Amino acid sequence: MTTRSPDRQAFPHSAPVRLWEDGFALDPYSYYDALRAQGPVGWAELAPGVPAYVVTDRRAALDLLRDTDTFSHDPRPWEATVADDSPILGMMRWRPNTLFADGAAHVRYRTSLIDTFDRIEPHDLRARVHRAVRVLVDRIGPKGEADLVAEFARPLMALVFNSLFGLPDSHSDRLNTALGKMMEGGAEAAEGEAEFGGYVLELIAAKTEERGDDLPSRLLDHPAGLTPEEVTWQVFLTLGAGHEPTANLVSNALSRILGNPLYYSTLTSGARPVTEAVVEVLHHETPLANYGIHYARSPVSFHGTWIRSAVPVVVSYGALAHFAEREATGGRHPRDASHLSWSAGPHACPVRQHTLLIATEAIERLTQWLPDLEPVLPRARLTWRPGPFHRSLTSLPVRFSPRGCCESPAQHPRRPARTLGAPNTAGTARDAHNTP
C-alpha cells in the first residue's frame, strides 16, 4: 500500500484531532473514532501546532512497522521544524540509541541491549520485584489505605530499575518524578527531561569510574564497544521505556482486577493466573497508547494518504485495540486478534518477557500481602493523566485491612472471596466490556 505518486492530499481536509487535550485523557475512544473516520491514517496534533499522521488500522500499522526502506526512525529532520520548547520533545528528540536508529547502528545498539538484559536471571529479577513490593507494603500496610499509582506502581518501578541499574533506593523518588513530568508532555516536560537527563549522566559517570554488577556496567563493557555517551543514551531509553509503561501496565491491570470482584477472587485464590489480567490490559488498554514513531524518507502515498517527510507518523496502539474490540463485540472476528502493544518489525520490544515478569510478579505479590484490597471508587470514576502518548491513571485509591510491617503473607492469610464494593453500575457499556 506504499506508492510514490501524489494521488491524495498531503493530509485530510478536516481539522486535526488534538490528542493533547484534556478530553483525550477522559475519553480517548471518541478521538480514535474521529481519526478512523479519516481513513486508516488520520491527521492529528500531538501538541499545539505540532501535527502528526496517526495510524489506526492494523494492516497499515504492520506495513509501517516493517517497512524500513520507506520509513526511518530518525527524527532530526522533524526536529528542525519544531520549537525548542515544544512539550513533546522529551519523548521524541533524537538520541544515539536503538529507538532512533536505523540499519547497522540500530542492530549494534539493539544487540547490546538484548545481550545485557539476557544476563538477568528470571529468579534474580523476581527476587528484586518481591523485595520492592515488601518495601512498599511495609510503608502502606499499617495505614489500611493507599493510592496504588502513587504509592505502589510508580515507586515500585523506580525501586526495581534503580536496583538493576546499580543505584540505591534513596534515588527512586527522583527517577519517578522526572519521568512523570517528561511523559505527560505538558508545561513541566522540559524540566522533567532535564532532571532525568541529569540523573542518567550522573549514573553513567559513576559507573565509568567504577563498575558494578549492574546493567550500565555491562553495557560499558559490551563487545559492541559503545562509548560512554552511547551508553548514556541507551540507559536513558531503557530506564524511561521500562519505568513508565510498566508502571502503567501494573496500575491499569490492578484497576481492572479490582473493578470486578468475581475476577479478583479467581486471582487471589490462584484459580486464574495474574498473567491473564496483564495480557488483557495489553489487548484492551495498552499503557503506551500512541508511539512507534516513524518518518517518511521522502513524500509517499501510504494506505490512501499522502505522507510528507519530516512529519511524524505515529502508531496508535490504543486505537488498534479499540477497533479490534469493536469488531469482536460486533460479531466480527479479526483475522489476527493479537495485540501490538510490543510493536512489531525490527523495533519490536526486545525485553517483553522481563516486562511481563515484573508486572505479574508485582501484582501477585501485592495481593498475597494485601489479599482484601477494595477499590474506593468505581472504575468509571477514575481519572487519567493527560498526554498524547500514554494511558495512565492519575490515582487508584484502595482500602484494606491494616497489617503490621513485620507480618508475612503466611501470617496474613487470604480471606474468602467477598464483594469489593457495589458493582460499577455507573459505568458505560464499554466499561462493562473492558472490565475482565
C-alpha positions as CSV (number, residue, x, y, z in Angstrom):
1,M,0.0,0.0,0.0
2,T,3.0,2.3,-0.4
3,T,3.4,4.2,-3.7
4,R,5.3,7.3,-4.7
5,S,2.7,9.1,-6.8
6,P,0.9,12.0,-5.2
7,D,-2.6,10.6,-5.7
8,R,-4.0,12.1,-2.5
9,Q,-3.9,15.3,-0.5
10,A,-1.0,15.7,1.9
11,F,-3.5,15.3,4.8
12,P,-7.2,15.2,5.3
13,H,-9.2,18.4,4.9
14,S,-10.7,18.0,8.4
15,A,-9.2,19.8,11.4
16,P,-6.5,17.8,13.2
17,V,-7.6,15.6,16.1
18,R,-6.0,17.2,19.2
19,L,-4.5,14.4,21.3
20,W,-3.0,16.9,23.7
21,E,-6.4,18.0,25.0
22,D,-7.7,17.0,28.5
23,G,-10.7,15.4,26.8
24,F,-8.4,12.8,25.2
25,A,-7.4,11.5,28.6
26,L,-11.1,11.5,29.7
27,D,-12.4,9.6,26.6
28,P,-9.7,8.6,24.1
29,Y,-12.2,6.4,22.2
30,S,-14.1,9.3,20.7
31,Y,-10.8,10.7,19.5
32,Y,-9.9,7.4,17.9
33,D,-13.3,7.3,16.2
34,A,-12.6,10.8,14.8
35,L,-9.2,9.6,13.5
36,R,-10.6,6.5,11.9
37,A,-13.3,8.5,10.2
38,Q,-10.5,10.0,8.1
39,G,-9.3,6.5,7.0
40,P,-6.5,4.1,8.0
41,V,-4.2,7.1,8.6
42,G,-5.7,10.2,10.4
43,W,-4.4,13.7,10.9
44,A,-3.8,14.8,14.5
45,E,-1.8,17.2,16.8
46,L,0.5,15.8,19.4
47,A,0.9,19.2,20.9
48,P,-0.5,22.7,20.0
49,G,0.8,23.3,16.4
50,V,2.7,20.0,16.2
51,P,0.9,17.8,13.6
52,A,1.3,14.1,13.0
53,Y,-0.2,11.3,11.0
54,V,-1.8,8.6,13.2
55,V,-2.2,5.1,12.0
56,T,-5.4,3.4,13.4
57,D,-5.6,0.4,11.1
58,R,-3.9,-2.8,12.0
59,R,-2.7,-3.7,8.4
60,A,-1.4,-0.2,7.9
61,A,0.4,-0.3,11.3
62,L,2.2,-3.6,10.4
63,D,3.2,-2.2,7.0
64,L,4.6,0.9,8.7
65,L,6.5,-1.0,11.4
66,R,8.1,-3.5,8.9
67,D,9.0,-1.1,6.1
68,T,12.5,0.1,6.8
69,D,13.1,1.2,3.2
70,T,10.3,3.8,3.1
71,F,10.3,4.9,6.7
72,S,13.0,6.0,9.2
73,H,13.2,6.4,13.0
74,D,15.5,9.4,12.8
75,P,13.5,12.5,13.9
76,R,16.2,15.1,13.2
77,P,14.6,16.5,10.0
78,W,11.4,16.9,12.0
79,E,13.1,18.4,15.0
80,A,14.3,21.3,12.8
81,T,10.7,22.3,12.3
82,V,9.7,22.3,16.0
83,A,10.1,25.0,18.6
84,D,12.8,24.3,21.1
85,D,10.3,24.5,24.0
86,S,7.8,22.0,22.5
87,P,6.5,19.9,25.3
88,I,6.8,16.6,23.4
89,L,10.5,16.9,22.5
90,G,11.4,14.9,25.6
91,M,9.7,11.9,24.2
92,M,10.7,12.4,20.5
93,R,14.1,14.1,20.4
94,W,16.9,12.3,18.6
95,R,19.4,10.5,20.7
96,P,22.0,7.9,19.7
97,N,20.2,4.8,20.9
98,T,18.2,1.9,19.5
99,L,14.9,3.7,19.4
100,F,16.0,6.5,17.0
101,A,18.5,4.4,14.9
102,D,18.2,2.6,11.6
103,G,20.2,-0.1,9.8
104,A,23.6,-1.1,11.2
105,A,23.5,1.4,14.1
106,H,20.2,0.1,15.2
107,V,21.4,-3.5,15.1
108,R,24.5,-2.6,17.1
109,Y,22.5,-0.8,19.8
110,R,19.7,-3.4,20.0
111,T,22.2,-6.3,20.2
112,S,24.0,-4.7,23.1
113,L,20.7,-4.2,25.0
114,I,19.4,-7.7,24.3
115,D,22.7,-9.3,25.4
116,T,22.8,-7.2,28.6
117,F,19.2,-7.9,29.6
118,D,19.6,-11.6,28.8
119,R,22.1,-11.8,31.6
120,I,19.4,-11.1,34.1
121,E,18.2,-14.4,35.5
122,P,14.5,-14.7,36.0
123,H,14.9,-15.7,39.6
124,D,17.0,-12.7,40.3
125,L,14.5,-10.3,38.7
126,R,11.7,-12.0,40.6
127,A,13.6,-11.5,43.9
128,R,14.1,-7.8,43.1
129,V,10.4,-7.3,42.5
130,H,9.5,-9.2,45.7
131,R,11.9,-7.1,47.7
132,A,10.4,-3.8,46.2
133,V,6.9,-5.0,47.0
134,R,7.9,-5.7,50.5
135,V,9.4,-2.3,50.9
136,L,6.2,-0.6,49.7
137,V,3.8,-2.8,51.6
138,D,5.7,-2.0,54.8
139,R,5.1,1.7,54.1
140,I,1.4,1.4,53.3
141,G,0.3,-1.7,55.2
142,P,-0.3,-0.1,58.6
143,K,-2.5,2.7,57.1
144,G,-5.2,0.4,55.7
145,E,-5.5,2.6,52.6
146,A,-3.3,3.6,49.7
147,D,-3.1,5.1,46.2
148,L,-1.8,2.1,44.2
149,V,-0.5,4.5,41.5
150,A,1.5,7.0,43.6
151,E,2.3,4.6,46.5
152,F,2.8,1.3,44.6
153,A,3.0,1.0,40.8
154,R,5.3,4.0,40.2
155,P,7.6,3.8,43.2
156,L,7.8,0.0,42.6
157,M,9.3,0.5,39.1
158,A,11.7,3.1,40.5
159,L,12.9,0.6,43.1
160,V,13.3,-2.2,40.7
161,F,15.1,-0.3,38.0
162,N,17.3,1.5,40.4
163,S,18.3,-1.9,41.7
164,L,19.0,-3.2,38.2
165,F,21.0,-0.1,37.2
166,G,23.1,0.0,40.4
167,L,21.6,2.8,42.4
168,P,20.3,2.8,46.0
169,D,16.6,3.1,46.9
170,S,17.1,6.7,48.0
171,H,17.3,7.7,44.3
172,S,13.9,6.3,43.5
173,D,11.7,9.4,44.1
174,R,14.0,11.4,41.8
175,L,13.6,9.0,39.0
176,N,9.9,8.6,39.5
177,T,9.2,12.4,39.5
178,A,11.4,13.2,36.5
179,L,9.9,10.6,34.2
180,G,6.3,11.5,35.2
181,K,6.9,15.1,34.1
182,M,8.5,14.1,30.8
183,M,5.9,11.5,29.8
184,E,2.9,13.8,30.2
185,G,4.3,16.3,27.7
186,G,2.8,19.3,29.5
187,A,4.3,22.5,30.9
188,E,6.8,20.6,33.1
189,A,8.0,18.3,30.3
190,A,11.3,20.2,29.6
191,E,12.1,20.3,33.3
192,G,11.4,16.6,33.6
193,E,13.6,15.8,30.7
194,A,16.5,17.9,32.2
195,E,16.1,16.2,35.6
196,F,16.0,12.7,34.0
197,G,19.0,13.5,31.8
198,G,21.0,14.7,34.8
199,Y,20.0,11.5,36.7
200,V,21.3,9.3,33.9
201,L,24.5,11.4,33.3
202,E,25.4,11.1,37.0
203,L,24.8,7.3,36.9
204,I,27.0,6.7,33.9
205,A,29.8,8.9,35.2
206,A,29.8,6.8,38.4
207,K,29.8,3.5,36.5
208,T,32.5,4.7,34.2
209,E,34.6,5.5,37.2
210,E,33.8,2.2,39.0
211,R,32.0,-0.8,37.5
212,G,29.4,-2.8,39.4
213,D,27.2,-5.8,38.9
214,D,24.5,-3.8,37.0
215,L,23.2,-3.1,33.6
216,P,25.2,0.2,32.8
217,S,28.5,-1.6,33.7
218,R,27.6,-4.4,31.4
219,L,26.8,-2.0,28.6
220,L,30.0,-0.2,29.1
221,D,31.9,-3.5,28.8
222,H,29.9,-4.9,25.9
223,P,31.9,-6.2,22.9
224,A,30.0,-3.7,20.7
225,G,32.3,-1.1,22.1
226,L,29.7,1.6,23.0
227,T,31.1,4.9,24.1
228,P,30.1,6.3,27.4
229,E,27.9,8.8,25.6
230,E,26.2,6.0,23.7
231,V,25.7,4.0,26.9
232,T,24.2,7.1,28.5
233,W,21.5,7.3,25.8
234,Q,20.9,3.6,25.9
235,V,20.3,3.9,29.6
236,F,18.1,7.0,29.1
237,L,15.9,4.9,26.7
238,T,15.7,1.7,28.8
239,L,15.0,3.5,32.1
240,G,12.3,5.6,30.5
241,A,10.8,2.8,28.4
242,G,11.0,0.4,31.3
243,H,9.7,2.5,34.2
244,E,6.7,4.5,32.9
245,P,4.9,2.0,30.6
246,T,5.4,-0.9,33.1
247,A,4.1,1.2,36.0
248,N,1.0,2.0,33.9
249,L,0.6,-1.7,32.9
250,V,0.6,-2.6,36.6
251,S,-1.9,0.1,37.7
252,N,-4.2,-0.4,34.7
253,A,-4.3,-4.2,35.4
254,L,-4.9,-3.6,39.1
255,S,-7.8,-1.2,38.3
256,R,-9.4,-3.8,36.0
257,I,-8.9,-6.6,38.5
258,L,-10.3,-4.7,41.5
259,G,-13.2,-3.4,39.5
260,N,-14.6,-7.0,39.1
261,P,-15.0,-8.9,42.4
262,L,-15.5,-12.3,40.7
263,Y,-12.4,-11.9,38.6
264,Y,-10.4,-10.7,41.6
265,S,-11.5,-13.7,43.7
266,T,-10.2,-16.1,41.0
267,L,-6.8,-14.4,41.1
268,T,-6.4,-14.3,44.9
269,S,-7.5,-17.9,45.1
270,G,-4.9,-18.9,42.5
271,A,-7.6,-20.3,40.1
272,R,-6.7,-17.8,37.4
273,P,-3.2,-16.6,36.7
274,V,-2.3,-12.9,37.0
275,T,-0.7,-13.1,33.6
276,E,-4.2,-13.3,32.0
277,A,-5.1,-10.0,33.6
278,V,-1.9,-8.3,32.4
279,V,-2.4,-9.7,28.8
280,E,-5.9,-8.4,28.8
281,V,-4.7,-4.9,29.6
282,L,-2.2,-5.2,26.7
283,H,-5.1,-6.1,24.4
284,H,-7.7,-3.5,25.6
285,E,-5.9,-0.7,27.5
286,T,-2.3,-0.7,26.5
287,P,-0.2,1.7,28.6
288,L,1.7,3.2,25.7
289,A,-1.2,4.2,23.6
290,N,0.4,6.2,20.8
291,Y,4.0,5.8,19.8
292,G,6.0,3.7,17.3
293,I,7.0,7.0,15.6
294,H,8.3,6.9,12.0
295,Y,9.2,9.5,9.4
296,A,8.9,9.1,5.6
297,R,12.3,9.3,4.0
298,S,10.6,11.1,1.1
299,P,7.0,12.1,0.4
300,V,4.9,8.9,-0.2
301,S,1.4,7.6,-0.6
302,F,0.6,5.3,2.2
303,H,-2.8,3.5,2.6
304,G,-4.5,6.3,0.7
305,T,-2.9,9.3,2.4
306,W,-0.1,11.4,1.0
307,I,2.6,11.4,3.7
308,R,5.0,14.3,3.8
309,S,8.6,13.8,5.0
310,A,9.6,15.4,8.3
311,V,6.1,14.8,9.8
312,P,5.8,12.1,12.5
313,V,3.8,9.0,11.6
314,V,2.5,7.6,14.9
315,V,1.1,4.1,15.5
316,S,-2.0,4.3,17.7
317,Y,-1.8,1.1,19.7
318,G,-4.8,2.3,21.7
319,A,-6.9,2.8,18.6
320,L,-5.9,-0.6,17.2
321,A,-7.1,-2.2,20.4
322,H,-10.3,-0.2,20.4
323,F,-11.3,-1.2,16.8
324,A,-10.3,-4.8,17.3
325,E,-12.5,-4.9,20.4
326,R,-15.4,-3.3,18.4
327,E,-15.1,-6.0,15.7
328,A,-15.1,-8.8,18.3
329,T,-18.1,-7.4,20.2
330,G,-20.0,-6.8,16.9
331,G,-19.6,-10.5,16.0
332,R,-16.8,-9.9,13.5
333,H,-13.6,-11.6,14.5
334,P,-10.4,-10.0,13.2
335,R,-8.2,-12.3,11.2
336,D,-5.4,-11.7,13.7
337,A,-6.6,-10.6,17.1
338,S,-3.2,-10.5,18.8
339,H,-2.3,-7.1,20.2
340,L,0.5,-4.9,19.0
341,S,1.5,-3.4,22.4
342,W,5.0,-4.8,21.9
343,S,5.1,-3.2,18.5
344,A,6.4,-5.3,15.5
345,G,9.2,-5.4,13.0
346,P,12.8,-4.7,13.7
347,H,12.0,-2.3,16.5
348,A,9.7,-4.6,18.5
349,C,10.2,-4.5,22.2
350,P,13.4,-6.5,23.0
351,V,12.5,-7.1,26.7
352,R,8.9,-8.1,26.7
353,Q,9.5,-11.2,28.9
354,H,11.2,-9.1,31.5
355,T,8.3,-6.6,31.5
356,L,5.7,-9.4,31.9
357,L,7.6,-10.9,34.7
358,I,7.9,-7.6,36.6
359,A,4.2,-6.8,36.2
360,T,2.8,-10.2,37.0
361,E,5.1,-10.8,40.0
362,A,4.3,-7.3,41.4
363,I,0.5,-7.8,41.2
364,E,0.7,-11.4,42.5
365,R,2.9,-10.5,45.4
366,L,0.8,-7.4,46.4
367,T,-2.3,-9.5,46.5
368,Q,-0.6,-12.0,48.7
369,W,0.4,-9.4,51.2
370,L,-2.9,-7.5,51.0
371,P,-5.5,-10.1,49.9
372,D,-8.6,-7.9,50.7
373,L,-7.8,-4.9,48.5
374,E,-11.0,-2.9,47.9
375,P,-11.4,0.0,45.4
376,V,-12.6,3.2,46.9
377,L,-14.2,4.4,43.6
378,P,-15.9,2.5,40.8
379,R,-13.7,2.3,37.8
380,A,-15.9,4.7,35.8
381,R,-14.9,7.5,38.2
382,L,-11.2,7.0,38.0
383,T,-9.3,9.8,36.2
384,W,-6.4,9.6,33.7
385,R,-3.2,11.6,33.2
386,P,-3.1,14.0,30.2
387,G,-0.7,13.5,27.4
388,P,-0.8,12.1,23.8
389,F,1.4,9.1,24.4
390,H,0.2,7.1,27.4
391,R,-2.9,5.6,29.0
392,S,-2.1,6.2,32.7
393,L,-4.3,6.6,35.8
394,T,-3.8,9.6,38.0
395,S,-4.6,7.6,41.1
396,L,-6.1,4.2,42.2
397,P,-7.3,4.6,45.8
398,V,-7.9,1.4,47.7
399,R,-8.6,0.3,51.3
400,F,-7.7,-3.0,53.1
401,S,-7.2,-4.5,56.5
402,P,-4.2,-2.8,58.1
403,R,-1.2,-5.1,58.6
404,G,2.0,-4.7,60.6
405,C,5.3,-4.2,58.9
406,C,6.7,-7.5,60.4
407,E,3.8,-9.7,59.1
408,S,4.3,-12.1,56.2
409,P,1.7,-13.4,53.8
410,A,1.6,-16.6,55.8
411,Q,0.7,-14.6,58.9
412,H,-1.9,-12.6,57.0
413,P,-3.8,-15.4,55.1
414,R,-6.1,-15.0,52.2
415,R,-9.7,-14.4,53.2
416,P,-12.7,-15.9,51.5
417,A,-13.8,-14.0,48.4
418,R,-16.0,-11.1,49.2
419,T,-17.7,-8.3,47.3
420,L,-15.3,-5.4,46.8
421,G,-17.9,-2.7,46.9
422,A,-21.0,-2.2,44.8
423,P,-20.9,-3.2,41.2
424,N,-19.9,-0.5,38.8
425,T,-23.4,0.4,37.7
426,A,-22.3,3.9,36.8
427,G,-20.0,2.7,34.1
428,T,-20.8,2.7,30.4
429,A,-21.3,-0.4,28.2
430,R,-17.6,0.0,27.2
431,D,-16.6,-0.2,30.9
432,A,-18.6,-3.3,31.4
433,H,-17.0,-5.0,28.5
434,N,-13.5,-3.8,29.2
435,T,-13.6,-5.0,32.9
436,P,-12.3,-8.6,32.8
